């Protein structure tokens, strides 16, 4: 999650919307829909209230890495 957060911050653009979309696309190979963007945006805002910068993005990374679409099941 920390590595994903670092990559999002480095390569994802300058704004939160761009970074959220980039991270989501890395993990799911598709763009997030409006509801997914809203939920991730609220999560990021909540985490920023408790933590600064990369720590907040690490929480977002944890969520992205735990999406059913990311986890491969056989």
PALUMZA-653111 format. One record per residue (C-alpha): residue number from 1; residue in three letters; x, y negated, z negated. Coordinates in steps of 0.5 Angstrom, whole numbers, always signed. Last residue first. Example, Ala and Ser with C-alpha at 12.3 -4.5 7.8 and 13.67 -1.06 7.14 Angstrom:
2
@n: 2; res: SER; X: +27; Y: +2; Z: -14 $
@n: 1; res: ALA; X: +25; Y: +9; Z: -16 $
END
This chain:
74
@n: 74; res: UNK; X: -20; Y: +38; Z: +17 $
@n: 73; res: UNK; X: -20; Y: +32; Z: +14 $
@n: 72; res: UNK; X: -15; Y: +26; Z: +16 $
@n: 71; res: UNK; X: -16; Y: +20; Z: +12 $
@n: 70; res: UNK; X: -16; Y: +13; Z: +15 $
@n: 69; res: UNK; X: -23; Y: +13; Z: +17 $
@n: 68; res: UNK; X: -25; Y: +15; Z: +10 $
@n: 67; res: UNK; X: -22; Y: +9; Z: +8 $
@n: 66; res: UNK; X: -17; Y: +10; Z: +2 $
@n: 65; res: UNK; X: -11; Y: +7; Z: +6 $
@n: 64; res: UNK; X: -15; Y: +0; Z: +7 $
@n: 63; res: UNK; X: -17; Y: +0; Z: +0 $
@n: 62; res: UNK; X: -10; Y: +1; Z: -2 $
@n: 61; res: UNK; X: -8; Y: -5; Z: +3 $
@n: 60; res: UNK; X: -13; Y: -10; Z: +0 $
@n: 59; res: UNK; X: -10; Y: -9; Z: -7 $
@n: 58; res: UNK; X: -3; Y: -10; Z: -4 $
@n: 57; res: UNK; X: -5; Y: -16; Z: -1 $
@n: 56; res: UNK; X: -7; Y: -19; Z: -8 $
@n: 55; res: UNK; X: +0; Y: -17; Z: -10 $
@n: 54; res: UNK; X: +3; Y: -20; Z: -4 $
@n: 53; res: UNK; X: +1; Y: -27; Z: -6 $
@n: 52; res: UNK; X: -2; Y: -28; Z: -13 $
@n: 51; res: UNK; X: -6; Y: -24; Z: -18 $
@n: 50; res: UNK; X: -12; Y: -25; Z: -22 $
@n: 49; res: UNK; X: -16; Y: -30; Z: -18 $
@n: 48; res: UNK; X: -13; Y: -27; Z: -11 $
@n: 47; res: UNK; X: -15; Y: -20; Z: -13 $
@n: 46; res: UNK; X: -23; Y: -23; Z: -12 $
@n: 45; res: UNK; X: -21; Y: -27; Z: -6 $
@n: 44; res: UNK; X: -18; Y: -21; Z: -3 $
@n: 43; res: UNK; X: -24; Y: -17; Z: -5 $
@n: 42; res: UNK; X: -29; Y: -22; Z: -2 $
@n: 41; res: UNK; X: -25; Y: -22; Z: +5 $
@n: 40; res: UNK; X: -25; Y: -15; Z: +5 $
@n: 39; res: UNK; X: -33; Y: -14; Z: +4 $
@n: 38; res: UNK; X: -34; Y: -20; Z: +9 $
@n: 37; res: UNK; X: -30; Y: -17; Z: +14 $
@n: 36; res: UNK; X: -33; Y: -10; Z: +13 $
@n: 35; res: UNK; X: -40; Y: -13; Z: +14 $
@n: 34; res: UNK; X: -38; Y: -17; Z: +20 $
@n: 33; res: UNK; X: -35; Y: -11; Z: +24 $
@n: 32; res: UNK; X: -28; Y: -9; Z: +23 $
@n: 31; res: UNK; X: -23; Y: -9; Z: +29 $
@n: 30; res: UNK; X: -21; Y: -2; Z: +31 $
@n: 29; res: UNK; X: -15; Y: +3; Z: +31 $
@n: 28; res: UNK; X: -17; Y: +5; Z: +24 $
@n: 27; res: UNK; X: -11; Y: +3; Z: +19 $
@n: 26; res: UNK; X: -7; Y: -2; Z: +24 $
@n: 25; res: UNK; X: -14; Y: -5; Z: +26 $
@n: 24; res: UNK; X: -16; Y: -6; Z: +19 $
@n: 23; res: UNK; X: -9; Y: -9; Z: +17 $
@n: 22; res: UNK; X: -10; Y: -14; Z: +23 $
@n: 21; res: UNK; X: -17; Y: -16; Z: +22 $
@n: 20; res: UNK; X: -15; Y: -18; Z: +15 $
@n: 19; res: UNK; X: -9; Y: -22; Z: +17 $
@n: 18; res: UNK; X: -13; Y: -25; Z: +22 $
@n: 17; res: UNK; X: -18; Y: -27; Z: +17 $
@n: 16; res: UNK; X: -13; Y: -29; Z: +12 $
@n: 15; res: UNK; X: -10; Y: -34; Z: +17 $
@n: 14; res: UNK; X: -2; Y: -34; Z: +19 $
@n: 13; res: UNK; X: -2; Y: -28; Z: +23 $
@n: 12; res: UNK; X: -1; Y: -21; Z: +22 $
@n: 11; res: UNK; X: +6; Y: -19; Z: +23 $
@n: 10; res: UNK; X: +9; Y: -21; Z: +16 $
@n: 9; res: UNK; X: +4; Y: -21; Z: +11 $
@n: 8; res: UNK; X: +0; Y: -15; Z: +14 $
@n: 7; res: UNK; X: +7; Y: -11; Z: +14 $
@n: 6; res: UNK; X: +8; Y: -13; Z: +7 $
@n: 5; res: UNK; X: +1; Y: -11; Z: +5 $
@n: 4; res: UNK; X: +2; Y: -4; Z: +9 $
@n: 3; res: UNK; X: +9; Y: -3; Z: +5 $
@n: 2; res: UNK; X: +6; Y: -5; Z: -1 $
@n: 1; res: UNK; X: +0; Y: +0; Z: +0 $
END
